[in-house]
Amino acid sequence: MRFSLLPKLYNSPARRLFPPFHRRILFNYMSTGLPQLGKIGLFQCEFSDSWDKCWDEGLTPWDLGSPTPVLVHLHNTGSLPKGRALVPGCGSGYDVVAVACAERHVVGLDMSDIAIKKAIELTSSSPNAEHCTFLKTDFFTWSPDQLFDLIFYYTFFCAIEPELRSLWAKKMSNLLKPDGDLITLIYPVDDHEGGPPFKVSVADYEEALHPVGFEATQISENELAIAPRKGREKLGRWRRSLHRASL
Ligand SMILES: C[S@@+](CC[C@H](N)C(=O)[O-])C[C@H]1O[C@@H](n2cnc3c(N)ncnc32)[C@H](O)[C@@H]1O
C-alpha cells in the first residue's frame, strides 16, 4: 500500500524506480533507536550512504531535471533577497545555479557526495557557476563562517524524519541572518502514511518554526507547481520575529 502511493508523491519519469529507494531509506529509519543527538550521527552515516546509493543508481524520482519554476519566477521578478543564499539538500543543483548572480552568491549543500559531483558537473558550464559553491556536508552539523540572507529548499523537510523537525528549524534559525528570508515549498500536503517523503502541512511547519521565532509572511498555493503536484504544494515565506523566539 505504502509503496503504491509513492509514485504519486514525487511524480517523475523515474517513479517506477521508487520502491527500492524507499525500502532502503525506510530500513535505515527503522534501524535507529538512539537518543536524538546520537541519532543524528547515525543518520549522518546511514543516510549519507542511502542517499548516495539513490544517486548512484539513478533512483531520484524527486528530481525535476530543471530549476523549480516558482523559484525562477521569484528570481525573475526581483522577489528574492540579494547577498548570500543557501539551498540545503540541493540534489542536482539546478536551483542553486538558477538564482546565482553577481549580486547573490548561492551555496548548495548536500550530504551525498555523488549529488554534489553531479551538481558541479551539471552547472560548471553555466555563466553563473562562478557565483555558486557546492559543499558535501550534513545540514544538521554544518557551521558556516557567515550567515545567509536567504534559504530556499525543495523536498528536504519531507525527506527528514518528523522527530528531527524541531532541530531542522533551530538549524534554519542559526543559519539565517536575523532579517533573512526562509522560503519553503510545503510538499506533499496530503494524508499518506510513512515516508520519506513524509506528509507535511502548514501546521507542521508552524509547529517547528514558531518556537524559534519564525512567522509566515506568505502562505499560498503554488500555482507554478508541476502538474502532478498541483493542489498538494504551497509556497511559504518566513521571517524571524524576535519577540516570539523562545529558544
Ligand atoms: C528528496 S532529495 C531533494 C533534492 C532537491 N532538493 C530536489 O528537489 O531535486 C533530498 C536531498 O537531500 C539530501 N539530504 C538528505 N538529508 C540531508 C542532510 N542531513 N544534509 C544534507 N543533505 C541532505 C539528499 O542527499 C538528497 O539529495
The ligand as an SDF file (V2000), in Angstrom:
LIG
                    3D

 27 29  0  0  0  0  0  0  0  0999 V2000
   14.4510   14.2570   -1.9810 C   0  0  0  0  0  0  0  0  0  0  0  0
   16.0360   14.8640   -2.3990 S   0  0  0  0  0  0  0  0  0  0  0  0
   15.7040   16.5320   -2.9980 C   0  0  0  0  0  0  0  0  0  0  0  0
   16.7880   17.1260   -3.8580 C   0  0  0  0  0  0  0  0  0  0  0  0
   16.4450   18.5150   -4.4490 C   0  0  0  0  0  0  0  0  0  0  0  0
   16.1180   19.4740   -3.4290 N   0  0  0  0  0  0  0  0  0  0  0  0
   15.3130   18.4060   -5.4480 C   0  0  0  0  0  0  0  0  0  0  0  0
   14.1650   18.8070   -5.1230 O   0  0  0  0  0  0  0  0  0  0  0  0
   15.5540   17.9030   -6.5510 O   0  0  0  0  0  0  0  0  0  0  0  0
   16.7150   15.1940   -0.7910 C   0  0  0  0  0  0  0  0  0  0  0  0
   18.1870   15.5510   -0.8610 C   0  0  0  0  0  0  0  0  0  0  0  0
   18.6010   15.9400    0.4560 O   0  0  0  0  0  0  0  0  0  0  0  0
   19.8650   15.3770    0.7060 C   0  0  0  0  0  0  0  0  0  0  0  0
   19.9260   15.2710    2.1670 N   0  0  0  0  0  0  0  0  0  0  0  0
   19.1680   14.4840    2.9660 C   0  0  0  0  0  0  0  0  0  0  0  0
   19.4930   14.6900    4.2530 N   0  0  0  0  0  0  0  0  0  0  0  0
   20.4800   15.6270    4.2570 C   0  0  0  0  0  0  0  0  0  0  0  0
   21.2290   16.2690    5.2810 C   0  0  0  0  0  0  0  0  0  0  0  0
   21.0530   15.9540    6.5610 N   0  0  0  0  0  0  0  0  0  0  0  0
   22.1530   17.1780    4.9210 N   0  0  0  0  0  0  0  0  0  0  0  0
   22.3570   17.4890    3.6210 C   0  0  0  0  0  0  0  0  0  0  0  0
   21.6800   16.9240    2.5990 N   0  0  0  0  0  0  0  0  0  0  0  0
   20.7500   16.0030    2.9200 C   0  0  0  0  0  0  0  0  0  0  0  0
   19.8930   14.0540   -0.0370 C   0  0  0  0  0  0  0  0  0  0  0  0
   21.1960   13.6130   -0.3280 O   0  0  0  0  0  0  0  0  0  0  0  0
   19.0910   14.4070   -1.2890 C   0  0  0  0  0  0  0  0  0  0  0  0
   19.9280   14.8130   -2.3450 O   0  0  0  0  0  0  0  0  0  0  0  0
  1  2  1  0
  2  3  1  0
  2 10  1  0
  3  4  1  0
  4  5  1  0
  5  6  1  0
  5  7  1  0
  7  8  2  0
  7  9  1  0
 10 11  1  0
 11 12  1  0
 11 26  1  0
 12 13  1  0
 13 14  1  0
 13 24  1  0
 14 15  1  0
 14 23  1  0
 15 16  2  0
 16 17  1  0
 17 18  1  0
 17 23  2  0
 18 19  1  0
 18 20  2  0
 20 21  1  0
 21 22  2  0
 22 23  1  0
 24 25  1  0
 24 26  1  0
 26 27  1  0
M  CHG  2   2   1   9  -1
M  END
$$$$
